[in-house]
């Protein structure tokens, strides 16, 4: 259960821009969709499928990190909403999505996986109040 799986993309690869790595988890910024530049994932290092696979101590450790990411995105970006999700339907390896959402984003108020509602003139990254490298640095500092 805790071994790495050769078939799992989150066991094989970082999964995006590595922001912070600790023994039990890592945080990446997703590069999957330019419409959502402030899209982070906390990925549990051990190959487990469900949150309930973790001990109560590990669940607390995991959620503390998720909350720190959320707080950092809220402080740095003042989004309309933060979306938290752990689905694992496509990749059954425990990971949390922490996504800053804005009333101007391409899908809002729809989910990021739902239908687009508008074009974002100039691109979503350009609408953020700071550079992604600066945001990554803030997230890493909050997790340190």
C-alpha positions, 0 to 999 in steps of 0.5 A: 500500500505504501510502496511506489507504483510503477504504473502511477504518474504521481509516483513516477513524476513530480506532477508539475512545478515542484514548489516544496517537498517534505518526507510525507508530501510534496506540493506542485503547481499544475501546468495542465491548464493555462486558464487556472495558473494558481492551481496547486496540488498537495501529493502524498508521497506514499502510494495510497488511494484514499485519505482514510488510508492515512493515520490520524496523525498523517491526516492532520499533517496533510490537511495542515499543509492544504490549509496553509496553501489555501491561506497563502492563495487567499492572502496573495491573490484575494480570489473569489473562492478557493476550490479544494478537491480530492478526486482520484478517479483518473489517478488513484494516488492521494492528492489534494487540488487547491485552486484559486478561483476568480469571478473573471476566470474562464469557467467561474462559477462552474467547476474547473472541469466543467464548461467554459463560460468566457474567454479571458482577455490577455490570459489568466496568468496576466490577471494575477497580482503577482508573478507565479514564481513569487506566488510559488515562493510564498507557498513554499515559505508558508509550508516551511 
